[in-house]
Amino acid sequence: MKVLLIQPSRFRDNGLLDKRKQRWLLGMTLPYVAALTPPDIQVQIKDDMLEDIDFREKCDLVGLTFMSHQAPRAYQLAAGFRRRGIPVAMGGFHATLAPEECQEHADALVLGEAEEAWPRLLRDFQAGQLQPRYQAAHFSDLKNLPTPRYDLLDLKRYKLLNIPSQTTRGCPYACNYCEVTQVYGGKFRHRPVDEVINEIQEIRRLTGSPFIYFVDDNFVAKRRHAMEIMEKLIPLGLVYGCLATTNVGDDPELLDLMARSGCLHVNIGMESINPESLKAINKKQNKIKDYERQFKALRDRGIGYSVNVMFGLDGDRPGIFDATVDFLIHVKAPVSFMFILAPRPGTKIRDQLLREGRVFDHDWTKYCGFKVVFHPKYMTPSQLEEEYWRASRRFYSPLSIIRRLTTHLYSWQMLPFNLYFAWCVRRRIQPLDYY
């Protein structure tokens, strides 16, 4: 038996499929699903963005995982295989949070975490008893997880060989624009430290890469757990990146250990400098008055960071764009990823906007973080989109790049990314869209 796992691409504004020769970063989901597949089943991974999908491919079952903006392409791929009589299983955030829609395009769905559900689906399929939906009765305890099958990927197709790994799942915060709590639960779960370290060593052996990217939504959320991992990373001589909340800058001991253990970059969800906007998305953990000090604490230790910003929140007025860019230049933010709010399925913000009759576009391809699909509270949709691009261009303008440079090494290491992102935003390309 052979299973074909596909990562769908997406359609661009001109209706053409997004195709490229390389990606910046590789993803973890399909290599991990491949690792969950029983060894007696042959498995192949294809990236729709990097390679052509042949509907005549010899396989017994197709698996698709995708985000909302990739859903139309996922449905097209599913239809192509199902016309040939090949069953299709779907999983991932969109399938989990929009199951009724996805069920129309698939023979089976994996809802939520896959550790128990995916192997059970495969055994049922082999027995000729495939069910329409599979969902584990409980969240995984994250013990004895297999190492993702990165050996199934052509790693030469990725520009930055940051190999993903995961140490925790879940989140107790209830930010209303985020799906994580709905999919992974409202509290943190963590993997055994030795299992994380063993996996990292195995990944290094498989890939030869000294770069690890922890995909946890907040790598340092379980402080003691994160510190145990970092202590054991020190003798490995690796460098790594991670995600964290702004309050990572409040813990000097933790920051010192991050620097010693090889932390090269932290992606931080700042979201807004407007208290009304943070309240509108229930981002209670962010304290605007502390931002500058928190970012300086990272900078003083030579830890690079990037800042996520979201526009279109219910507290945002027209002045928010320039005020945000001014602040980011003032604190010398090395990189900023700017987004427009995308009210995806399963989020509380989508439920709110639907109740208020403010969602005007239901085309999933536009739920990508740089299109406007709803009526903002204090501006027009076109004003939000144009000001978003103007803010992006201004942040990555030559003068801004120069003003944000510091004497720290990481600041100069980020210079090529700033120049590349400047090229992107001048062409109205969202930098992360090319990741």
N, C-alpha and C positions, 0 to 999 in steps of 0.2 A: 504494500500500500504506500502511496506517495501523497503527501500534503504539500500544496503550494501556498506559501504565505506571501502576501502582497501588501506593500505600503503604498496606498494610492497617492497620486499627485493631486493637482487641483487645476481648475480651469481659470484662465486669465480673463481680463475684461473683454478681450477681443474674441472670446469663445474658444481659443486654442488651448491645448493642453500644455501645462508648464513642463518643459523638458530641459535638462541640463546635462553637462558632461561630468560635473562634480558637485558635491555638497560641501558646506563648511564642516558640519558636525554630523556624526552618525547617531542614530537613535538606539534605544535599548529594547523597545517593546518586542519587536519580532524576534531578535536573537534570544530574548528570554522565553517567549512562547515556544520557540524551537527547542530550547533546553527542557521545557516541560513536556515535550512530546516523547512518548515511550520509545525506547531505542529500536524496537522492531519496526518502526514506521519511518520511511524515508521522508526527509523534509528539505524543502528548498525555499530560499528567500529571494524575492525580487522587489526592487525599488522602482516603482512606476515612473518616478522623476528621472532616473538615471538610465533606464533600459526599457525596451519595448516589451509589451505584454502580448504574448501570442495565445489567443483563445484556443488554439489547437494543442497547447502544451499538454503533454501526457501527465495527468494527475488524477487522483480519485476524489480529492476534496480541496477546496480553496478556502483560505482564511484571510479575512481583511480586518485591519484595525485602522481607525481614522478619527480625526477631529472634525468638528462641524463644517469647517470651510472646505474639507475634502469630500464631504458626503456625496455630492452629485457625481463626482468621478467614481467613487466607490460603488454607487448604484449602477453606473454604466458598466463597470468591470463585472459586477455580479451578474448583470443581465447577459453579458456576453458568454460567461461560462455556463450559466443555467440553461441557456438556449441549447447548449451541447449536452445537457443532461448531467453536468457536473455540479453537485451540491456546493453551496456557499455558506460558510459560517462567518458571522461578524462579531467584533468585540471592540473594546475601547470606550472612551468617554461618550461619544455620540450615541453609540449603540446602547450603552447603559442608561443614558438619560433621555433618549428618544426611542424607546423600544418598539412602540406601536408603528412608527414610521419605518424603522429599519426592518421590522418583521415582514413588511411587504416586499422586501428586496432580497431576503435571505431565507435559507432553509433552517438555520439555527442561529441563535444568539448566545454569546457568553456575556452575562451581565456582571459587572464588577470585577473582582479579582479572579485570576485564571488558575491559580495553583491547583485547586480541586476540580473546578468546572471543566477546564480544557481536556485533561486526560479522560475524564468521564464521558465527555462528548465523543472523543475519538473511539473509545471502547464501544459506546452505543452505535456509532457509525459502522464499525467493523461487524457488529452483530446484526446490522440491518434494522436497528431500533432508534434511529436518530429522533430526538425530541426537539420541539421548537425553541425552548429556552433552557439555559443552564446557569445556575447561580449557586454559589456555595452558601451553606446554611450559616456559616460564621466567617469572620475575617481571618485571614491567615495569621498564624503566630510568628511568621517570618523566620522560622527555624528550618535548617537543612534545605535552603533554596539552592537550585542548581546554578552554575555559572552560565551566563548568556553565551549563545553560540556565535561569537564574533568571527569564528573560523569560517562561517558560511557567507561572510560578506567579502567583497573585493575592497579591502581597506585603502587601496590606491585611489579610490574614487572620492576620498574625503580629505579636504585640505588641512584641517586641524584634527590630528588623531588624539583627541581627548576622549578616552574610553569611559562610557557611563558605568556607574555603579550606584547602588542604593543602600542606605543604612537604616532608614526609617520610612514609615508611611503614616498617613492620617494627619489631622490638624484640628486643634481645639478652637481656632479662631473661626468666626462665622462671617467672613467678608462676603458680601452678597453678590459679588461679581464672579465668584470662584466656585468650581465644581468639586474641588478636592474633598471637602467634607462629605458631600453626597456620595462620592464613589469610594473613598477610603476610610470614612468614619470620622467622628469628632474628637478623637484623642490620638496621641502619638503611640505608635508601636515601633519597636526597634529590634534589629537583628542582633544575634550574638556577636560580640566584638571579634572573636577569633575567626568566625565564619566570614565576616567582612574582610579581614586581613588575608585569609586564605584565598578568597575570591580575587582580591586585588593582585596577589602574587600569581595566581593562575592566569588572570587577564594579561599581566605583563609577559608571562611566558608565551601566551598565544599570539600576542600582537607585537611585542617588542616595544611598546610605547611606555614612556615614563610619565605620561599625563593622564590623570584620572579626573572625571567630572562627576561629582556626587549630585544625583538628580533629586534628592530629597527636597521637599518644598521648604524645609528649614533644617539645614544640616546640624545646627547647634541647638536645636530645640530641647533635646534631652542632653543637658549640659554634661553630666558625668559620663554618659555614653559617648558623646562626641569627643570628650577629652581622652577617654581610654583609647579610642580609635586613633586620635592624633598622636598620642604617645607612641603607639605601635607603628605609626607611619614614619617616624623620624629615622629609624635605622634603614628603611627601605630606599631613602633618597629619591622619593617621587615628588612631583609637583602636582597640585590639584586645584580645582575650582569648585565652588559650591553656591548654594542659595541661602539667604538668611534675611531676617527682618532687621529693621534699622537698629533695634536695641542690642544687636551684636556689639555695637560700639560702646556699650555701657560696662563691659566686662574686661578690664585690663588683663587679668590672668588668662582668660580664654583667648584674647587677641594675641598675647605673647606666644601662647602655645600654637596658635594657628600659623604665626610667622615662622616659628621654629620647625614646624612639621611640613612646611612646603606649600602653604596656601598662597597661590599666585593671584587668585581673583575671587571676589564675592559679588554675586548679583543680588541687589537689594531692592525690595518692593517698597519704594517710597510712595509711589502713586500720586500724591498731591502735596502742595504746600498750603492748601486752603483747608482750614478746620471744618468748614461747612461741607466741603466735598468729601473729606474723610468720614465725617459723620454719616453722609448719605450712603456710603458703601460699607458702613459698620467696621471701619478699619481702626478699632480702638487702640491697638497696640502701638500705633505710630504717634510720636510726640514731636510736633513740628519744631518746638523751641529747642529740641535736642539734636536736630538733624546735623547742624554744622559741627557741633562737638563730636558727634558719633562718627561722621565721615573723617574728621581730622584724626581721630584715634586710629582708624585704619591707615590713613596716609602716613602718620608718624611711624608706623611699623613697616612701611614699605609694602603693604598689602593692597593690590589693585582692586578696584571695585567698579561696578556699573550700576546705574540707577534706573529702575523702571518708573515711568511716568504715564499716567492715564488721563486723557482729556475727555470731556463730555459728561462729567459727573454732575449731579444735580446742584452742586454748589458753584459750578464753574460759570463765570461771567466772562465777557470778552477780554478783560485785562489779565486773565489767568495765564495766557500764553507767554506774553513778554515777562510777566513776573516770575514764571517758572524758569525760563531760560536765564534771566538775570541771576536768579538764585543759584542755578547749576554752574554758571560761570564763576560766581562769587566763591563757591566752595571748591572750585576747580575739579568738578566731577570728571573723571577720565573718559567715561562713555555714558551715554544715556540712551535707553531704548524707550521710544515714545509710542504710545498706542492710543487709539480711539476705543472707548468702551464698546465691547461686543457682547450684547446680552444673549449668551448661548443657552441652549436648553439645559434645564436642571438648575439654573441659577435663580436666586431670589430676585435679583434685579430684573431678570426677564419677566418673571411673574408680575412684578410691580408695573413695569412698562406696558405689559399687555393689558392689565387691569385698567390702566389709565389711557389706553388707546393710543399709545405713542410709538409703537412699532409699526413702521410703514413698509418695510422690506423683509420678506421671508426667504430670500435667495441665500442659501447657506454659503455660497462662494464668497459673499460679502462679509461674512462673520470672521474676518481675518485680522482685525485689529487696526486697519487703516481705511476702512469704509464706514460711512454713517448709515445706519439702518433704522434709526429712531429719531424722534423729535426731541432735541435737547431742551432743557428748561428755560435757559436764558439767552439762547441764540438760535439761528436757523441751522438746519442740517448743512447747507452749503457753506455757511460761515464757519462752522466747526471743522469741516474738512479742509477748507482753504487755510484757516489759521493753524491747524495741525501741521500742514506741510510747511508753512512759513516758519513756525517755531522749530521744526526739524532742520530746515535749511539754515536758520540763524544759529542754532546750537553748533552745527558742523561747518560754519563759515570759517574762512582762514583766520579772521581776527579772534573768534572764539577759541579756536584750536590753540592758537598762540597763547592767549590769556590763561588757558587752563593747564598749560604745561608747568610742571614743577621740576625740582632737581632730583626727584626720586626716579630710579631706574624704570619702575613700572609705567610711569607717565610717558616716558619715551618709547617703551614697548607698545603702548597703546596708540602711538602716532600713526602707524600704518592703518590701523583699524579706523581711526578718525578720518583719514584721507579717503579710505574706501567708502565709509559711510557717507562722507560728503558727496562722493560721486553718485551714490545711490539716491540720496534725497533730492539732489538736483534733478533727477529723472523721475521723481515721485515713486521711487522704489523703497519699500520698507526694508531696512537692512536685515532684519530677522527673517524676512521672506526669502532671503537667499541662503539661509542656514539649512 
